[in-house]
Amino acid sequence: MSAPTTHRNTVTEREARQVAEAARERDWRKPSFAKELFLGRFRLDLVHPHPLPTEESVRRGEEFLAKLRAFCETEIDSARIEREARIPDEVVAGLKELGALGMKIDQRYGGLGLTQLYYNKALALVGSVSPAVGALLSAHQSIGVPQPLKMFGTQEQKDAFLPRCARTDISAFLLTEPDVGSDPARLATTAVPDGDEYVLDGVKLWTTNGVVADLLVVMARVPKSEGHPGGITAFVVEAASEGITVEHRNAFMGLRGIENGVTRFHRVRVPAAHRVGPEGAGLKIALTTLNTGRLSLPALCAGAGKWCLKIAREWSAERVQWGKPVARHEAVGAKISFIAATTFALEAVLDLSSQMADEDRNDIRIEAALAKLYGSEMAWRMADELVQIRGGRGYETAESLRARGERAVPAEQMLRDLRINRIFEGSTEIMRLLIAREAVDAHLSVAGDLIDPATSLPDKARAGAHAGAFYAKWLPKLVAGPGQLPTSYGEFRHGVDLSRHLRYVERAARRLARSTFYGMSRWQGRMETKQGFLGRIVDIGAELFAMSAACVRAERLRTRDEHGREAYQLADAFCRQARIRVEELFGRLWTNTDDLDRKVVKGVLGGAYTWLEEGIVDPSEDGPWIADATPGPSTADNARWPYGD
């Protein structure tokens, strides 16, 4: 029997939602292609012609990629990292020498000052040889100290910390706790003001880079008191500070070289000058940082797709069954087509989102979230298909293949390494809810009080009048559009006709908006509980975004005479595949088992089906489901070890 879990910070569902809502960036000061898409408006002009990087950024980016490629080919031994479950010191030292720690840091602080586009290309390159090294660099720069300081730090903080992060120091981001995942309202780590300092107490879990970090971004709750508004607050903390103990280095099914652990803070003193932003702004800082930081994961996923395609091509041409290469068998060929087309689309989504981030003309919070969601899901599917194409050799480890004289292809490792991306930086389920909240923001802005049971009758009346005016203008625009005209988007006809796919996206966007409106009308205040419906709405939007990006990328490559004919073929294949998935999702909006599933879950939790569990032996060991995280001094040896020590 499992031991009880202790020290549980309990908040109500309403309180949790209020904390998350308060941290949202509410204003839309810039246009958003994805936001418009969910509202039924296909604003192709926001992404076409495809935005292009400057010549200078391309020159500097390509020069660095060439150096990084040479380093990856000669200095990173992926098999050794997998075997020893750590990244060798000399690899990290070499990355520092290259300036890879400062790819996103401005040159005035000693960084390389690469654009988001080339930063992501670098991550895809590194991640293809070792996802663990990719995770190291991504966690350091995308969500570690550099990004929040770049956006919210004082000049003094930038001067003090960014040069260190650019060349010598590794950083980590500490938010998650043993009993707190995507629900920050229950954050238990505290930062109590004490003169010109704060005193930190608490435990953080899954601290990527935390075992080896020199600098930490820590989210902690400041209690409200005189002169202190309190709330979740961000701090830059020296990892070697007295009272910080890395109590455990975690091990996972994949990313065996990742330095991820459990970190305890006991009376750790942090100067008030190291607080990032005002008290209470920590969660908003974290979410804003992730708006572009999330693009690092789809970069790693796009790189994985390229590798899957290469191995599938080489193996399927070599392996012969029933008198011909397995690629020529339709069952296998369909998998290869899926991998090729999806890889093209993932890179299209990544490059488009990255370039929009660099230009800063558009609000890309939804685009970045869609890229993370879609990239992590599709990369996992591609790796799974590669394992299937490889058959028994796909399930066999690279070390075993090498030992018996065959090419050491780490397909099963790629599958294991990619699995975490569906959980990292917001699980797929949480990402769907986050995107759905942004997608229905316009509706809640005009009709939120109307469907809120806590709103008074006079306020409901005013909200009803406001909503009536909005929908009287908006709904008629969802009836017809350019997608119904055969001549629309004619510039996308060049041998292969991609214009029909863009017309489909335009029609589907209006259909998606109508479905969202119908759902809100049907369920009103209960809409937020319809997670199955909202998830399918988001998945449809993700497919439509990917289709748009694929077509725009194909046209860009055609106009630049860069494999344009082949790009059109890949975009066409992807769009045809995506349209089948979209139609299935539309059907499942209204024909599904959501209500029945809730009844079954109620029965499972109530013990009605425990008889179904008979006939097995559970190999799990006894212990609490969630470890005790009561603040206090550590009783464990410190497992922290910075690289080079």
Secondary structure, DSSP 4 states (H G I P E B T S, - for coil): -PPPP-------HHHHHHHHHHHS-----S--HHHHHHTT---GGGTSSPP---HHHHHHHHHHHHHHHHHHHHH--HHHHHHHTS--HHHHHHHHHHTGGGTTS-GGGTS----HHHHHHHHHHHHHH-HHHHHHHHIIIIISSHHHHHHH--HHHHHHHHHHHHHT--EEEE--BTTBSS-GGG---EEEEETTEEEEEEEEEEEETTTT-SEEEEEEEEPPBTTB--EEEEEEEETT-TTEEEEEE---SS-TT--EEEEEEEEEEEEGGGEESSTT-HHHHHHHHHHHHTTHHHHHHHHHHHHHHHHHHHHHHH-EETTEEGGGSHHHHHHHHHHHHHHHHHHHHHHHHHHHHHHT-S--HHHHHHHHHHHHHHHHHHHHHHHHHHTHHHHS-HHHHHHTTS----HHHHHHHHHGGGTTTS-HHHHHHHHHHHHTHHHHHHHHHHH-TTS-HHHHHHHHHHHHHHHHHHGGGGT--GGG-TTTTGGGBSSSB-HHHHHHHHHHHHHHHHHHHHHHHHHGGGGGG-HHHHHHHHHHHHHHHHHHHHHHHHHHHHHTTSSHHHHHHHHHHHHHHHHHHHHHHHHHHHSS-HHHHHHHHHHHHTTTTGGGGTT----PPPS-SS-----S---SPP----TT-
